[in-house]
Every structure is written in C-alpha cells, then in structure tokens.
Amino acid sequence: MQKIKIGVILVLVFAFLQVEAQHSTKEVDVVVYGGTPAAITAALQVKRSGRSVIVLSPDKHLGGLSSGGLGFTDTGDKTVIGGLAKKFYQDVYNHYAKESSWNWQSRASFGNRGQGTVAMDSAHRTMWIFEPHVAERIFDSWVRDHQIDVVRGAYLDRQESAVTKEGTTIKSIKTLDGKIYEAKIFIDATYEGDLMALAKVSYTIGREANQTYGEQWNGVQTGVFQHRHHFIAQISPYKHEGDPGSGLVFGVSEQDPGQYGAADQKLQAYCFRMCLTNDVRNRKPFVKPMGYDPQHYVLLQRLFRAGWDEAFQKFDLVPNHKTDANNHGPFSTDFIGMNYRYPEASYAERKSIIEAHRRYQQGLYYFMANDPSVPTAIRSKMAEWGLAKDEFKDNDNWPSQLYIREARRMLGQYVTTEHNILGKRRVEDPIGMGSYTLDSHNVQRYVTKEGFVQNEGDIGVHVPAPYAISYGSIIPKSNECSNLLVPVCLSSSHIAFGSIRMEPVFMVLGQSAGAAAILALDNDGVVQHVDYGLLKKQLLDSGQVLEQK
C-alpha cells in the first residue's frame, strides 16, 4: 500500500513538472529580441501580416536610443526614409501639432531648426526633433494598439546551451528567468548582437584594415582630422605639463595608436545623449557624482586655458526648452577608450561600464558648472543648465540608454562597405536606403611622437547620394544559421556601419527584416531562400523606399 502511495505521488509530481515546463515554454512564429526601434518595426510588420510574434526586450523602456535621448535626429536625406520609420516621425508631428504638447514653451518660440532639415515639415507632416518621453510613448502606443506581446526585462541567457539549434536552424532560446521561447524565425534587433553571437554566426568587432575591403576610411586613421574633434592646440598629456616622468593624465593611453590603415579591435566612443533644460521650472541642477575626481578633467581645463570655446556647440534644441546634447570637440561627453570590452562583456561587466560612463559624464557637467578653473563665462552658462525633471523619472532623470554606437557586426551573406556608401558599388536586392555621412567618433586618445595629446578615429566623409542596403547584409551565411535576421548589428565594415547606424535606418531595416520573416514563414523557413521579387513587392506595398526618385 505504501509503495502504491509513493508511486501515485511520483506520477503527480512528474505531471506537475510537465505542466510547469509547458507553462515556461512559449511558441510563436517569430521571436524578436531587443527593445530598439528596429525591434518594434520588425514586430509590427510581422503582426500586421497575421502571424504571431513576441518581443523580448532586455530593456524596461522601449525605443532604445530614440527614447533614450537622441531626439535631434540624424536624418541625412529624409526622402529615403519610408514605411514605419516615416510613420514614427509623422506621429511625432501629430503630437507636437497639439498645443497641449507645448507645456514649457510655445510652439512659435521653438523655431524650426533641425539637423540638415526643418524640424517640422508641414508638407509631409513629419517632425524630426522630439523629447525622449514622446518617442517612448509612440512606441508604447504601437505595441498596445496592435496588441503585440512584449516581455520587458527579458535578458537572453548567454550560456551556450541557451540557444538550441538543429543544424543551422535555431529551435529555441532561453532567457535568464528560465523561460524558453520557440519560433520558426528569430530576429536579433539589439545594439549588441548577443543572440547572433550565441547562434554561432560569424561576426567582427572593431576596425578592419583598409586592405581588407579595399577601403580608404577604415582602420587606424592617425593624422586624419575632418571634424573639430581633435586637439588643435598643443596640449600636454602629462600630470605635470611637459614632464613624461610624472605619468599620463586620466584618459590618455600609453599605447601606440597603430599604423595608419591597420586593423584593430577598438571601438568608437560611447556617451549618453543628454536631455538637459535651462528652464528653471523643470531644471534639476548638476550634482557631484560618487567618486568624483576633478583630475579626470585636466585635459579640458588645459583646453579652456588654450582658448577653446566650443563647449556648447552641440547643445541641440528639442521642444520645451530641452536639448539633445551630444559630444563635441577634443574633450567632451565621449568617454574615449573606455568601451572596448563592452560587446563581449558579461551583463554585470556591461553594467559596470555603463555606470563608469555615467559617472564620467555626470562629473564632466559638475566640473564645468562648478570648478573654479573653468572660465567664468563657461561656468556661469553651464550652471544655467540641468537635467530635465520630467524625463527619465525612474532613473534620476538620467538617460536610460547609453549610446552604443557600434558593437558586434555580423559577417553575413553580403558585407556592405564604403564602396556601397559612396556610390561606387550597387546592390541588386535593396531593402532600404541610407544617406548619412561616413561617420565615426574618436576611437583612442594617445601621445604623439612630439609629446602632445591627440585623438584618433574621428571621420566625417560626405556621401554623394543615398545608397541602397542589401538584403544579404541582414542575413547570415547559409551554412551558419538559416532562420535568423540581424537588422542592427548587420554585416558591414566599420566605416560603412558609421553611415548606416542611424536610428531611422535601423527602423527601416527592422521593418524589412519583419517582411522577410513573413516570406520565409510562407516558404520553407529559410531566410536565405526568400524570393527577393516578393520581398521587394511587400516592402514597396509597405511604403519602403528602395531607390531615390
């Protein structure tokens, strides 16, 4: 009798565990990993087709950098921004068309200046400049109105066993909470490319040598100064000026920068895009961060002493007396050289890197507003600014997203290079267009042979016309993975990515990835087998722009 009871209990326990396992596994047609704008446009495109989709967002807030502070949009040629990307900027326009949206200033007082375009384009009912919370509200409304299933705080378990593959096909992925998600198609729309990497898709980090793809603007770019983001004045890098024996000041590398045109595994610098305000009704003053050390800003002090006066050059205005403040000059918000480990780092180490960037930037603002070594005019003007109290309310008014300008880049079926960007090489399978400058921020800060500090890696090369982006750039090689699309960490060289990496383009590519996922589902589930003719028709029907008219 006792044995029978034990047997019954074991059967019940086994049945319970089976039910629990079923509850912890979710099956859909498409899993989109990421909370970026590309993730949302991809999911929305899939949902519109009637297919099931789930968004697994590591972030609590949807919208990535667009809702994380970058409100002064890098548009390039706005005529090639179509589909859901264009709809986003139309929704921004509709928001600011309401007088109730102008709660800190009048619409008339704002003006109409954008980046290479007007801020509000009444002819096309688009607006390219916005506050962070407005972007997040739009993305939230999209997923709500279309009933898209979103799991926030869903971090991919980065153990090798968390991605299950059969041959080249991903069958399931597991998140840190132990939940398993099965799908026929997966889309990695993160800035980091963690799913791509775990799926054992080839990728690269850093800069290729110029000779790799026959480029000019890749690799180490010593002596190339195309913006005013280098040291024009001769500034000493040493703790005691002119004395190498005293050691280097904070932030200067002791390593040689490398040979011109050579490859390295270094990354262009990250920063936070800052939503600041000078409206006293909404301003939160800069405070001294924990661990603040004014010696971290000695180079800036020396720059000011040398007469540099461009500190406020990139305080770009967005509505309601706010900014999208970006890096500008030889010493600014970019934390040069402090992000190299980020792409491959553990979640804990990434958090530490992000916190270091935050402390650096908080300290920079506090230094500029308070340190007596800062010229009075600059110090007084900086003290007029502060954090916007009505933004990022759950993060002490600090942006929720670090600007991950570049991390992993897939080595896919087609590698986009500067030849494509500069119009020297065409593609036969366009899924969207880009148009922004070949752009890279500084990668390293070093000591010249003459004994002065200098930055390296900043590039800004004019793009003569909009260019097409190949479908092959968002799909892996067929022998590596057959059901993954990668619209953000796509297959491109470092310098080509410098143009592609703009938020409107990511939205475009996300939607195109969603369209390709649908066609793959309708066929054999292999993204490399998608009929481009059918994809092109679906993209055009969705309002995408594939060629400049």
C-alpha positions in Angstrom: 0.0 0.0 0.0 2.8 2.4 0.9 4.6 1.7 -2.4 1.3 2.5 -4.3 1.0 5.8 -2.5 4.6 6.7 -3.3 4.0 5.7 -6.9 0.9 7.9 -7.1 2.8 10.8 -5.6 5.7 10.4 -8.1 3.2 10.3 -11.0 1.6 13.5 -9.8 4.9 15.3 -9.3 6.0 14.3 -12.8 2.7 15.5 -14.2 3.1 18.8 -12.4 6.6 19.3 -13.7 5.4 18.6 -17.2 2.7 21.2 -16.9 5.2 23.7 -15.4 7.6 23.1 -18.3 4.8 23.7 -20.8 3.9 27.0 -18.9 7.6 28.1 -19.1 7.8 27.5 -22.9 6.1 29.8 -25.4 5.8 29.1 -29.1 5.3 31.8 -31.7 6.0 32.3 -35.4 8.6 35.0 -34.8 10.7 36.0 -31.8 12.2 39.5 -31.9 15.0 40.0 -29.4 15.5 43.7 -28.4 13.7 46.8 -27.4 15.1 49.1 -30.1 13.1 50.9 -32.7 14.2 48.2 -35.2 12.7 45.6 -32.9 9.4 47.4 -32.8 9.1 48.0 -36.5 10.1 44.3 -37.2 7.4 43.1 -34.7 4.8 45.4 -36.1 5.4 44.3 -39.7 5.0 40.6 -38.6 1.9 41.4 -36.6 0.2 43.2 -39.4 0.6 40.0 -41.5 -1.4 38.0 -39.1 1.5 36.0 -37.8 2.3 35.5 -34.1 5.2 37.5 -32.7 6.7 38.3 -29.3 9.2 41.0 -28.4 11.7 40.0 -25.8 13.2 43.3 -24.6 16.1 43.4 -22.2 15.2 47.0 -21.5 12.3 48.2 -19.4 11.8 51.1 -21.8 11.0 50.6 -25.5 12.7 52.7 -28.2 16.4 52.3 -27.5 18.3 55.4 -28.2 15.3 57.2 -29.8 13.6 57.2 -26.4 16.9 57.4 -24.6 17.9 60.9 -25.5 18.7 61.1 -29.2 15.9 63.5 -30.2 17.8 65.6 -32.7 17.5 63.0 -35.5 20.4 62.2 -37.8 18.2 62.2 -40.9 20.5 62.5 -43.9 18.2 62.7 -46.9 14.7 62.3 -45.4 13.1 61.5 -48.7 14.5 57.9 -48.5 13.0 57.4 -45.0 9.8 55.5 -45.7 7.4 52.9 -44.2 7.1 52.6 -40.4 10.1 54.9 -39.9 8.3 57.7 -41.7 5.2 56.9 -39.7 7.1 57.3 -36.5 8.1 60.9 -37.5 4.6 61.6 -38.6 3.4 60.5 -35.2 5.9 62.9 -33.7 4.5 65.7 -35.9 0.9 64.9 -34.8 2.0 65.0 -31.1 3.5 68.4 -31.4 0.7 69.7 -33.6 -1.3 69.8 -30.4 -0.9 73.0 -28.3 -1.2 70.8 -25.2 2.2 69.2 -26.0 4.0 72.6 -25.6 3.9 72.8 -21.8 7.3 74.6 -21.2 7.3 76.9 -24.2 5.1 78.0 -27.0 5.3 76.3 -30.4 6.1 79.6 -32.0 9.1 80.3 -29.8 10.7 77.0 -30.6 11.6 77.8 -34.2 12.1 75.2 -36.9 15.8 74.2 -36.9 16.7 70.5 -37.5 19.8 68.6 -38.5 20.1 69.3 -42.2 16.3 69.8 -42.4 13.5 71.8 -40.8 12.3 70.4 -37.5 8.6 70.4 -38.5 7.9 69.5 -42.2 4.3 70.6 -42.7 4.3 69.5 -46.3 4.9 65.9 -45.3 3.5 66.1 -41.8 6.8 64.8 -40.3 8.8 66.1 -37.4 12.4 65.1 -36.8 13.1 66.5 -33.4 11.4 65.4 -30.2 11.6 64.8 -26.4 12.6 61.3 -25.2 9.3 60.6 -23.5 7.4 61.4 -26.6 9.3 58.7 -28.6 8.7 56.1 -25.9 5.0 57.0 -25.8 4.8 56.4 -29.5 6.5 53.0 -29.4 4.3 52.0 -26.4 1.2 53.0 -28.3 2.3 51.0 -31.4 2.7 47.8 -29.4 -0.5 48.5 -27.4 -2.7 49.3 -30.4 -1.5 46.3 -32.4 -1.6 44.0 -29.3 2.0 43.0 -29.7 3.2 40.7 -26.9 6.2 42.4 -25.2 8.2 40.9 -22.3 10.3 43.6 -20.7 13.4 42.8 -18.7 13.8 39.7 -20.8 17.6 39.1 -20.9 18.9 36.3 -23.1 20.7 33.7 -21.1 24.2 33.9 -22.6 25.2 30.4 -21.7 26.0 28.4 -24.8 23.1 26.0 -24.1 20.5 28.8 -24.0 20.3 28.8 -27.8 19.1 25.4 -29.2 19.9 24.6 -32.8 19.3 21.7 -35.1 21.8 22.0 -37.8 21.6 25.6 -39.0 18.1 26.2 -37.5 17.5 27.9 -34.2 14.8 26.0 -32.4 14.5 27.9 -29.2 16.2 30.5 -26.9 16.1 30.8 -23.1 16.0 34.0 -21.1 17.7 34.5 -17.7 14.4 33.7 -15.9 14.4 30.2 -17.3 11.7 30.8 -19.8 12.1 29.2 -23.2 10.8 30.7 -26.5 10.4 28.6 -29.6 9.9 30.1 -33.0 10.4 29.4 -36.7 12.2 32.7 -37.3 14.3 34.8 -34.9 15.3 38.5 -35.3 18.2 40.0 -33.3 17.4 43.7 -33.2 19.7 44.6 -30.3 22.6 47.0 -30.4 24.9 44.3 -29.1 24.1 41.2 -31.2 24.0 38.7 -28.3 21.6 36.3 -30.0 23.6 36.4 -33.2 26.7 35.6 -31.3 25.1 32.7 -29.3 23.7 31.3 -32.6 27.4 30.9 -33.7 27.1 33.4 -36.5 30.4 34.9 -37.6 30.9 38.5 -36.6 33.7 41.0 -36.0 34.4 43.8 -33.6 36.5 46.9 -34.2 38.0 48.2 -37.4 39.1 46.2 -40.4 42.3 47.1 -42.2 41.8 49.3 -45.2 43.2 46.5 -47.4 40.5 44.0 -46.2 37.8 45.5 -48.5 40.0 48.0 -50.4 38.7 50.9 -48.4 40.2 54.3 -47.6 38.4 55.3 -44.4 38.6 52.1 -42.3 41.4 51.1 -39.9 43.5 53.4 -37.8 43.2 57.0 -39.1 46.1 58.8 -37.4 46.6 62.3 -38.8 43.1 62.4 -40.3 41.2 65.4 -38.8 37.8 66.0 -40.5 35.8 67.5 -37.7 36.9 69.8 -34.9 37.1 66.8 -32.5 40.9 66.7 -32.3 43.4 68.7 -30.3 44.3 71.7 -32.4 46.3 73.3 -29.6 49.4 71.6 -28.3 48.2 70.2 -25.0 50.5 68.2 -22.7 49.2 64.7 -21.7 51.3 64.6 -18.5 50.2 65.1 -15.0 53.0 67.8 -14.7 52.9 69.6 -18.0 55.9 68.7 -20.2 57.2 66.1 -17.7 56.8 62.5 -19.0 58.1 61.1 -15.7 55.1 62.4 -13.9 52.8 60.0 -15.7 49.8 60.4 -18.0 46.6 62.2 -17.0 43.4 60.3 -16.9 42.0 59.1 -20.2 45.3 59.1 -22.2 46.5 55.7 -23.5 50.1 54.8 -23.1 49.8 52.5 -26.2 50.9 53.5 -29.7 47.8 54.2 -31.8 48.9 51.8 -34.5 49.9 52.1 -38.1 47.7 54.1 -40.5 45.1 51.9 -42.2 45.7 48.9 -39.9 43.0 46.8 -38.2 42.3 46.9 -34.5 39.6 45.7 -32.2 38.9 49.1 -30.7 35.5 50.8 -30.8 34.3 54.4 -31.5 33.4 56.0 -28.2 30.1 55.8 -26.4 28.3 58.6 -24.5 24.8 59.5 -23.2 22.8 61.8 -25.4 21.6 64.3 -22.8 18.2 65.8 -22.4 19.1 69.0 -20.5 17.0 72.1 -19.8 17.6 75.7 -18.9 14.0 76.2 -17.8 14.3 76.8 -14.0 10.7 75.4 -13.6 11.9 72.0 -14.8 15.6 72.0 -14.1 17.5 69.7 -11.7 21.0 71.1 -11.0 24.0 69.0 -11.7 25.3 67.3 -8.6 28.7 65.9 -7.7 28.7 62.2 -8.5 30.0 59.5 -6.2 33.8 59.1 -6.7 34.1 62.5 -8.4 37.7 63.4 -9.2 38.4 66.8 -10.9 41.7 65.3 -12.1 39.7 63.4 -14.7 39.1 66.6 -16.5 42.6 68.1 -16.5 42.7 68.0 -20.3 39.5 70.1 -20.5 41.0 72.5 -18.1 44.1 72.9 -20.3 41.9 73.2 -23.4 40.0 76.1 -21.8 43.3 77.7 -20.9 44.4 77.4 -24.5 41.3 79.4 -25.6 38.9 76.6 -26.7 35.3 78.0 -26.5 33.1 75.4 -28.3 31.7 73.7 -25.2 28.1 74.4 -26.1 28.3 73.7 -29.8 26.2 70.5 -29.7 23.5 71.6 -27.2 20.9 71.0 -30.0 17.5 72.2 -29.0 14.4 70.0 -28.9 10.9 71.1 -27.8 10.1 72.5 -24.4 13.4 74.2 -23.6 15.3 70.9 -23.8 18.3 69.6 -25.6 19.8 66.6 -27.2 23.3 67.4 -26.1 26.0 65.4 -28.0 29.7 65.1 -27.9 31.7 68.0 -29.5 35.3 68.9 -29.6 38.5 67.2 -28.5 37.3 66.6 -24.9 33.6 66.2 -24.3 31.0 63.6 -23.4 32.5 60.7 -25.4 34.4 58.5 -22.9 37.1 57.6 -25.3 38.8 54.2 -24.9 36.6 53.0 -22.1 34.2 50.8 -24.1 36.5 48.3 -25.8 35.3 45.3 -23.6 31.6 46.2 -23.8 30.4 43.9 -26.7 31.8 40.7 -25.3 31.3 41.7 -21.6 29.0 39.8 -19.2 25.8 41.6 -18.2 27.5 42.5 -14.8 30.6 44.0 -16.6 28.4 45.9 -19.1 26.5 47.4 -16.2 29.8 48.5 -14.7 30.9 50.0 -18.0 27.7 51.9 -18.3 28.0 53.2 -14.7 31.5 54.3 -15.4 30.3 56.3 -18.5 27.5 57.8 -16.3 29.9 58.9 -13.6 32.3 60.4 -16.1 29.6 62.4 -17.8 28.0 63.5 -14.5 31.4 64.6 -13.3 32.1 66.4 -16.6 28.9 68.5 -16.2 29.5 69.1 -12.5 33.1 70.2 -13.3 32.1 72.6 -16.0 29.4 74.2 -13.8 31.4 74.4 -10.6 35.2 74.1 -10.9 37.0 77.4 -10.4 39.5 76.5 -13.1 36.7 76.7 -15.7 36.4 80.2 -17.3 33.7 82.2 -15.6 31.7 82.7 -18.8 31.5 79.0 -19.4 31.0 78.1 -15.8 28.1 80.5 -15.5 26.5 79.4 -18.7 26.8 75.7 -17.7 25.2 76.4 -14.4 22.1 77.6 -16.2 21.5 74.0 -17.4 20.5 70.9 -15.6 18.6 67.6 -16.0 15.0 67.8 -17.2 12.9 66.7 -14.2 10.1 65.4 -16.4 12.3 63.0 -18.3 13.6 59.5 -17.2 11.7 59.8 -14.0 12.6 56.3 -12.8 16.3 56.8 -13.4 17.0 60.0 -11.5 16.4 62.0 -14.7 19.4 60.4 -16.4 19.0 58.7 -19.9 18.1 55.1 -19.7 20.2 54.1 -22.8 23.9 54.5 -23.3 24.7 55.3 -27.0 26.1 52.0 -28.2 27.4 53.5 -31.4 28.9 50.2 -32.5 29.4 46.7 -31.0 29.4 43.5 -32.9 28.9 43.4 -36.7 27.8 40.3 -38.5 29.9 38.7 -41.2 26.9 37.8 -43.3 26.0 36.8 -46.8 26.9 40.3 -48.1 29.3 42.8 -46.4 28.4 46.4 -47.1 31.5 48.6 -47.4 32.3 52.2 -48.1 32.2 51.4 -51.8 28.4 50.9 -51.4 28.0 54.0 -49.3 30.0 56.3 -51.7 28.1 55.0 -54.8 30.9 53.0 -56.3 29.1 49.7 -56.0 25.4 48.9 -56.4 23.4 46.1 -54.9 20.7 44.1 -56.6 18.5 43.3 -53.6 17.9 46.6 -51.7 15.7 46.5 -48.6 16.1 50.2 -47.6 18.3 53.2 -48.1 20.8 55.2 -46.1 22.2 58.6 -46.8 24.2 59.9 -43.7 27.8 60.8 -43.8 30.5 58.2 -43.3 30.8 58.9 -39.6 32.9 57.6 -36.8 33.6 59.1 -33.4 37.0 59.0 -31.9 38.4 55.6 -31.0 41.5 56.4 -29.0 43.4 59.2 -27.2 47.2 58.9 -27.3 50.6 60.7 -27.0 52.1 61.9 -30.3 55.8 61.5 -31.1 56.1 65.2 -30.3 54.8 64.6 -26.8 51.3 66.1 -27.1 47.9 64.5 -26.6 45.8 63.7 -29.7 42.6 61.9 -30.6 42.2 59.3 -33.4 39.4 57.7 -35.2 37.0 60.6 -35.9 35.8 60.5 -39.5 33.2 62.5 -41.4 33.2 61.9 -45.2 30.4 63.3 -47.4 28.1 60.8 -49.0 27.3 62.0 -52.6 23.8 60.4 -52.8 21.5 58.0 -50.9 22.6 54.4 -51.3 20.8 51.0 -51.2 21.4 48.4 -48.4 21.4 44.8 -49.5 19.2 42.1 -48.1 22.3 40.0 -47.8 23.6 42.4 -45.1 20.9 41.3 -42.6 21.1 37.5 -43.1 23.9 35.2 -42.0 25.8 32.9 -44.3 23.6 29.9 -45.1 25.9 27.4 -43.6 25.8 29.2 -40.2 22.2 30.0 -39.5 19.1 29.7 -41.7 16.3 31.4 -39.6 17.9 34.5 -38.1 17.7 38.1 -39.3 20.0 40.8 -38.0 18.9 44.4 -38.9 21.0 46.3 -36.4 24.4 44.5 -35.9 24.3 43.9 -39.7 27.0 42.8 -42.0 29.1 45.8 -42.8 32.6 47.2 -42.4 33.3 49.6 -39.6 33.2 52.7 -41.7 30.2 51.6 -43.7 28.4 51.0 -40.4 29.3 54.6 -39.5 26.7 55.8 -42.0 24.1 53.0 -41.7 23.9 53.2 -37.9 21.3 56.0 -37.7 18.0 55.3 -35.9 15.8 56.0 -38.9 17.8 53.5 -41.0 17.5 50.9 -38.2 13.7 51.4 -38.2 13.7 50.8 -42.0 15.8 47.7 -41.7 13.8 46.3 -38.8 10.6 46.6 -40.9 12.4 44.9 -43.8 13.5 42.1 -41.5 9.9 41.6 -40.4 8.8 41.4 -44.0 11.5 38.9 -44.9 10.4 36.8 -41.8 6.9 36.6 -43.1 8.0 35.4 -46.6 10.4 32.9 -45.0 7.4 31.5 -43.0 5.3 31.2 -46.1 8.1 29.2 -47.8 10.5 26.8 -46.1 11.5 28.9 -43.1 15.0 29.7 -44.6 15.8 33.4 -44.7 18.4 32.8 -47.5 15.6 31.3 -49.7 13.3 34.4 -49.6 12.2 35.3 -53.1 13.6 38.9 -53.5 10.9 39.8 -56.0 8.2 39.0 -53.5 10.1 40.8 -50.8 10.5 43.9 -52.9 6.8 44.0 -53.6 5.9 43.6 -49.9 8.4 46.4 -49.0 7.1 48.8 -51.6 3.5 48.0 -50.6 4.5 48.9 -47.0 5.8 52.3 -48.1 9.5 51.5 -48.0 11.8 53.4 -50.3 14.3 51.3 -52.3 15.6 53.8 -54.8 15.9 57.5 -55.0 13.4 59.1 -57.3 
